[in-house]
């Protein structure tokens, strides 16, 4: 079937909005996870975390929170979708790393008390 440009734009816009929501949720999750880490862990990990953020931005690109998606061309919108997906995946992987580290530390503390 022939797809009109308006349908493509609409589908692209819907895809962008869905990916943006996923990214907002992943960013909220990584921030919440970071803030739940013990203060001592955060101070030890802070330098590494900053380096990770810079690395993530080199790989995925830097998200401009002030960018208006309505001013973007279809190609720019597609590029923004790819950036957001990359950022979301990186954040979720980092959350898993924090969760695993927290579990391991908790297990070590628990075992040291035996």
Number of C-alpha atoms within 10 A of each C-alpha: 3 4 7 9 9 9 10 12 14 12 12 17 18 12 14 21 14 13 19 17 13 17 22 13 15 20 18 13 15 20 13 12 15 20 11 13 16 10 11 9 14 15 12 10 14 13 10 12 15 11 12 14 15 14 12 16 16 10 13 19 17 15 12 8 6 6 10 8 14 8 9 13 11 14 10 12 19 16 15 23 21 16 19 23 18 17 24 23 15 20 22 17 14 17 20 13 12 17 15 12 14 16 12 12 13 12 12 11 11 10 9 8 7 5
